[in-house]
Each structure stands twice: as structure tokens, then as C-alpha cells.
């Protein structure tokens, strides 16, 4: 006897080894699978030797396909929803399908799986005790800036999704509205070219203006007062001693200057100039 009518199934965000045994078993057991991109999901199913009818479910057909899915379930079939990567219904049209199913009295459960924003958050090195997930900002500049204005005084860590073509635009807007805060930019999670850059917003913008952004991005920004909530080890250190601290841990001078700038939330040029001035005085 079936346990549920419909399953929200988390799939890997990159590395196929991250899928759970329960997720594989669920996809093998249900009668059909609704997928954001059936071509992408077919690769996943083929990898695990799963053959199931698929329904294309995405932003522009979600209402109509939702009705088709409901009709199938009322015929006695069971189904599952997957996204291209990660947990469905997070910054994803699947959230509306879940609501539709509940409205029809259909039983739904989730098979937990990887999520890009939680994975990026724990890699960011920023405060994880409280965070605000924003997903993708509006592509309309007026709406995007208005939203950032509402977020600038929030003291929890802020999390954004972004595609490669808009990373620099988003970083520029964050810098303009939020100020030059500590920031982690994480891309290509669990994949071959995974990258985690911890720095300031201004440094991130400078880097990606000079290095073509590739892959899918998660941008993590410290909250408005995170840096003020507890004393930092470096607060009583001079800038020069702060840099020396990181050099002693094995970092190059360049890396130590960048790390110090990120800690203090200032441009790395300011740290560089202070270090050069001190070294010249000591000669």
C-alpha cells in the first residue's frame, strides 16, 4: 500500500554521489516523474538505471501541468517532482505545485536532498545562526534596488542566487546599497571547478570584472551588524600585525592582505598601502 501520493525529491547539485538511497528508491517506485528539464533529469535517471514516464514542469506551463499531475494522481498513480539540481520548490515553480496538491487533498512528502544555498552558507565562513534567503533578485533594476533597500538594515546573513551573466551587476548593486561588507561568492558547488572566494563585495566585483564568471553562483553577504555582535580577534591588532597573523599561518603576503581586508570590511588597497608604509618606515 502506498504511503504518499506525491514526493518532492532532492537531487544532487553537482556530484551524483550526493543522491540518497531513499531518493533513488523513490524515483524507482513512483509511476511518473515531473521534471524542470526532462533532458537533464534523463541523464540522472540513466545513471541509476531508472526508466519512468516524465512530465515537463516549469515556470511557463506550471498551472496546466499541475492540473495534469493532479488528474494522474486521482487515477491512482504516484508521482515525484525533481528540479534540475537540489531541492525542488526552493526558488523554483515547484512551490506552486505543492500548494495545488494540498488544495486537492493529495498527500505529499519530501525526500530531503542537497540544497545549494545551505551548502554555500556553511562554506562561507559567515554567521550561520540566522540568515535570510533571497534567491534571485528581480531582473528589473528598479525592483531590485528597492528590495535591497529593504534588506540593508537586516542583521542576519543574506543569501542570493545569481547566474554568470548578472553576477557583476548584482555585486555592483549590493556594494551600492549595502556598502562594502564581507562577502563569500560560491560557484559550481560539488563540481570539478568548485570555488569559494571569501573577501569583500568590492573585491569580489573587481575579481569578476577581470575574470569571466562561469557556472551558477551563490552570494553570501554578512548582515548589517554581524561584525558588531561579538569581539573579533583582530580588533586590538594594528593592520600590520593583522596581516602578520595570517602570514604566520602560511598565507602569502597577498593572501594575508586580502584576508585582512575581508575581516575589516575595507578595500584591500587600504591594507596594502598601510603595510607598505610600515615596511618603508622599518627600513
C-alpha positions in Angstrom: 0.0 0.0 0.0 1.4 3.4 -1.0 2.5 5.8 1.8 2.0 9.1 -0.1 0.6 10.2 -3.4 3.4 12.6 -4.3 7.1 13.0 -3.4 9.3 16.1 -3.5 12.7 14.6 -4.2 16.0 16.4 -3.7 18.7 15.5 -6.3 22.4 16.3 -6.4 23.5 19.9 -7.0 26.5 18.6 -8.9 28.2 15.4 -7.7 25.9 12.5 -8.4 27.3 10.7 -5.4 25.3 13.0 -3.2 22.0 11.5 -4.0 20.4 9.5 -1.2 19.4 5.8 -1.3 15.9 6.8 -0.4 15.7 9.3 -3.3 16.9 6.6 -5.8 14.4 4.1 -4.4 11.5 6.7 -4.5 12.3 7.5 -8.2 12.3 3.8 -9.0 9.0 3.2 -7.2 6.7 6.1 -8.4 4.7 5.9 -11.6 5.8 9.2 -13.1 8.3 12.0 -12.6 7.7 15.7 -13.1 11.0 17.5 -14.0 12.0 21.0 -14.7 14.1 19.9 -17.7 13.4 16.3 -18.8 16.6 16.1 -20.8 18.7 17.0 -17.7 16.7 14.6 -15.5 17.0 11.8 -18.1 20.8 11.9 -17.6 20.3 11.4 -13.8 17.8 8.6 -14.3 20.0 6.8 -16.9 22.9 7.0 -14.5 20.9 5.0 -11.9 19.2 2.7 -14.5 15.7 4.2 -13.9 13.1 4.3 -16.6 10.0 6.3 -15.9 7.5 8.4 -17.8 8.4 12.1 -17.4 6.3 15.3 -17.4 7.9 18.6 -18.2 7.0 21.0 -15.4 8.5 24.5 -15.5 7.6 28.2 -14.9 5.6 28.8 -18.1 3.5 25.6 -18.0 3.2 25.0 -14.3 -0.6 25.7 -13.9 -1.6 23.4 -16.8 0.9 20.7 -15.9 -0.2 20.9 -12.3 -3.7 20.0 -13.3 -2.4 17.1 -15.4 -0.4 15.8 -12.4 -3.5 16.1 -10.1 -5.5 14.1 -12.7 -2.9 11.3 -12.8 -2.8 11.1 -9.0 -6.6 10.9 -8.9 -6.4 8.0 -11.3 -4.4 6.2 -8.6 -0.9 6.9 -9.8 2.0 8.2 -7.6 4.5 10.8 -8.8 7.6 12.7 -7.8 8.9 16.2 -8.5 12.6 16.9 -9.2 14.4 20.1 -10.2 17.5 20.4 -12.4 19.6 20.4 -9.2 19.0 20.4 -5.5 15.8 20.6 -3.6 12.6 21.3 -5.6 10.4 24.3 -4.6 13.3 26.4 -3.5 13.4 29.4 -5.9 11.5 27.0 -8.1 8.0 26.8 -9.5 7.5 23.5 -7.6 6.3 25.5 -4.6 3.1 26.3 -6.5 2.6 22.6 -7.4 2.8 21.7 -3.7 0.1 24.2 -2.9 -2.1 22.8 -5.7 -1.7 19.3 -4.5 -2.7 20.3 -0.9 -5.7 22.2 -2.2 -6.9 18.9 -3.8 -6.3 16.9 -0.6 -3.4 15.0 -2.1 -0.8 13.6 0.4 2.7 15.0 -0.2 6.0 14.3 1.5 9.6 15.3 0.8 12.7 13.2 0.4 15.4 15.6 1.6 18.5 16.2 -0.5 21.2 18.7 -1.2 20.5 22.5 -1.4 22.9 25.0 -2.9 22.2 27.8 -0.5 22.7 25.8 2.7 25.8 24.2 1.3 27.2 27.6 0.3 26.3 29.1 3.6 28.3 26.6 5.6 31.3 27.1 3.3 31.1 30.9 3.5 32.6 31.3 7.0 30.0 33.9 7.8 27.3 33.8 10.5 25.0 30.7 10.1 22.9 31.3 13.3 20.4 33.5 11.4 20.1 34.0 7.7 17.7 35.5 5.1 17.4 33.6 1.8 16.5 35.9 -1.1 17.1 33.6 -4.1 17.2 35.5 -7.4 16.8 39.3 -7.2 14.4 40.9 -9.7 15.8 41.4 -13.2 14.2 44.9 -13.2 16.6 47.4 -11.8 14.0 49.5 -10.0 12.6 46.5 -8.2 16.0 45.0 -7.5 17.3 48.2 -5.8 14.0 48.7 -3.9 14.4 45.1 -2.5 18.0 45.7 -1.5 16.9 48.9 0.3 14.6 46.8 2.5 17.4 44.4 3.2 20.2 46.8 4.1 19.3 47.1 7.8 18.7 43.3 8.4 21.3 41.9 10.8 21.1 38.3 9.5 23.4 36.9 6.8 21.9 37.5 3.3 21.9 34.8 0.6 21.4 35.4 -3.1 21.4 33.2 -6.2 22.7 34.5 -9.5 23.6 33.4 -13.0 27.0 34.1 -14.6 25.8 37.0 -16.9 24.4 39.0 -14.0 27.0 38.4 -11.2 28.8 41.7 -11.7 25.6 43.7 -11.9 24.3 42.2 -8.7 27.6 42.7 -6.9 27.6 46.4 -8.0 24.1 46.9 -6.7 25.0 45.1 -3.4 28.0 47.4 -3.0 26.0 50.5 -3.8 23.1 49.7 -1.4 24.6 47.6 1.4 28.1 49.0 1.5 31.4 47.2 1.3 30.7 44.2 3.6 32.3 40.8 4.0 31.1 38.5 1.3 31.6 35.0 0.1 30.9 34.1 -3.6 30.5 30.4 -4.1 30.1 28.7 -7.6 29.9 25.3 -9.1 29.2 23.6 -5.8 30.4 19.9 -5.6 31.6 20.1 -9.2 35.1 19.9 -10.6 35.7 23.6 -10.6 34.0 24.5 -7.3 35.2 27.8 -6.0 34.7 29.6 -2.7 36.0 33.2 -2.6 35.9 35.0 0.8 36.5 38.7 0.6 34.6 42.0 0.5 31.9 42.9 -2.0 34.2 45.4 -3.7 37.0 42.9 -4.1 34.5 40.3 -5.5 33.3 42.8 -8.1 36.8 43.7 -9.1 37.7 40.0 -9.4 34.8 39.0 -11.6 35.1 42.1 -13.8 38.6 40.8 -14.6 37.7 37.0 -14.6 34.8 35.9 -16.7 32.1 34.5 -14.4 31.2 30.9 -15.2 28.7 28.5 -13.6 25.9 29.0 -11.1 26.6 31.4 -8.2 25.5 31.8 -4.5 26.4 35.1 -3.0 26.6 35.3 0.8 26.8 38.7 2.5 27.2 39.5 6.2 24.3 41.1 7.9 24.2 44.8 8.8 25.5 44.4 12.3 27.1 40.9 12.3 30.6 42.3 12.7 29.4 44.3 15.8 27.8 41.4 17.6 30.9 39.9 19.1 34.6 41.0 19.5 36.9 39.8 16.8 40.4 38.5 17.5 41.9 41.2 15.3 40.2 44.3 16.8 43.2 45.1 19.1 45.8 44.4 16.4 47.3 47.0 14.1 46.7 46.5 10.4 50.3 45.4 10.1 50.0 42.8 12.9 46.7 41.6 11.5 48.4 40.9 8.2 51.4 39.2 10.0 48.9 37.0 11.8 47.8 35.4 8.5 51.3 35.2 7.1 52.3 33.1 10.2 49.5 30.7 9.3 51.1 30.1 5.9 49.4 32.6 3.7 51.3 34.7 1.2 51.5 38.4 1.8 49.0 39.0 -1.0 46.6 36.5 0.5 47.1 37.9 4.0 46.3 41.4 2.8 43.1 40.2 1.1 42.1 38.2 4.2 42.7 41.2 6.4 40.6 43.5 4.2 37.8 41.0 4.3 37.9 40.8 8.1 37.8 44.6 8.4 35.3 45.2 5.6 37.6 47.6 3.8 39.2 47.8 0.3 42.4 45.7 0.1 44.2 48.7 -1.3 43.9 50.4 2.0 45.5 47.4 3.8 48.2 47.2 1.1 49.1 50.9 1.5 49.3 50.6 5.3 51.6 47.6 5.1 53.9 49.2 2.5 54.1 52.4 4.6 55.0 50.4 7.7 57.7 48.4 5.9 59.2 51.5 4.4 59.4 53.1 7.9 61.1 50.0 9.3 63.9 50.0 6.7 
